Amino acid sequence: MRMPLFAMSIGAFGIGTAEFAIMGILPQVAASQGVSLAQAGLAVSAYAVGVVLGAPLLTVATTRVPRKPLLIGLMLAFAGANVATALAPDFGFLLGSRFVAGLPHGAFFGAAAVVGASLVSYDRRARAISGIMSGLTVATIVGVPVSALLIGQISWRWIFAAVAALGVVAAAAIWATVPDTRGVIVATKASDEIRAIRSKRVVLPLVTGAVGFGGMFAAYTYLTPILEDVTGMNALAIAITLAVFGVGLTLGNVIGGRIADAAPIQGLFAAFATIATVLLAMYFSMANPALAVLGVLLMATSSSLVGPIMQRLLLDGAHSAPSLASSLHHAAFNLANANGAWLGGLALSLGLSLTAPILVGVGLALAGLVLSFPLARAHAEAQVPDIEPADLVTAS
């Protein structure tokens, strides 16, 4: 079943490039559109808001659509929106197209997570999902740094055109390799999915992820100008550092998948504590190139532990509504994206130092750590039945 997972990871690669590449080319986008760096950061938030709104709305609206054609349709819609971004005539249109591009994001990952989990044994669900998500993290190793490196040679518009092409390739790969899961994944009603996510075992992971994961985005959104103006790196060094960030995300995603299957709650506490510690150290050490690169690596690794853990907790807490819960997982993390980018930009607009967004990230990570305590209590109080995989993966 590796090929279907790989096909869906191609879609994740395209989505990851669209989501993260803008952060590596933010100064160029700001200059070409005649806006400030803080205003350009709204392009990050616009995409994230699209994910936050699109994830639940599209998931609920498509509960009766078979997963395979749904995945293909979402990829094609994503491709079309990125074509619009590439052709955007002004900054307002760019923000609108970024919003539209974010709409399919959560629904795609929600459906892909359910399909991926249905193709493996119960005890390998988190690893299967992290395999699909590896496409997103690989995008930060390849897509984002290559975009940052090429931005001096080509227009930023070509980057989004390339992302659109990736969406088409992913749709074709899914059509060719992903099996028809209608006999494996049992259809549910939209009302049943909505009712199932009211549990605190669903709400608490979503809130914790939306707040705590914002710590990374507060720092990463403005990482390129920080590396350029504070660390003193040139374009090549910045591209390498962004690739290091991607390596850290990929490493953390793999480790996080294993932790999620073995000890999710303990791993969650460790992840948020480490994120806060690393970001605090980065705030005081970004002027040193070696320490800056090390900090970026550790920030990425510790932050990406959170994703698979939250995904596992959501699947356990909403086993009768995995599609909606999985899509809301991505909505929550993109709300963290929007909040982190906005709060970091707010710190800059107040006239604070260029590294102030990193300190904002420390506060958000600590807030996530505090929120992990009621989440842990809810997890401990729950009596999880012995569920067979076919019963767990019930979605449309």
Secondary structure, 3 states (H helix, E strand, C coil): CHHHHHHHHHHHHHHHHHHHHHHHCHHHHHHHHCCCHHHHCHHHHHHHHHHHHHHHHHHHHCCCCCHHHHHHHHHHHHHHHHHHHHCCCCHHHHHHHHHHHHHHHHHHHHHHHHHHHHCCCHHHHHHHHHHHHHHHHHHHHCHHHHHHHHCCCCCHHHHHHHHHHHHHHHHHHHHHHCCCCCCCCECCCHHHHHHHCCCHHHHHHHHHHHHHCHHHHHHHCCHHHHHHHHHCCCHHHHHHHHHHHHHHHHHHHHHHHHHHHHCHHHHHHHHHHHHHHHHHHHHHHCCCHHHHHHHHHHHHHHHHCHHHHHHHHHHHHCCCCHHHHHHHHHHHHHHHHHHHHHHHHHHHHCCCCCCHHHHHHHHHHHHHHHHHHHHHHHHHHCCCCCCCHHHHCECC
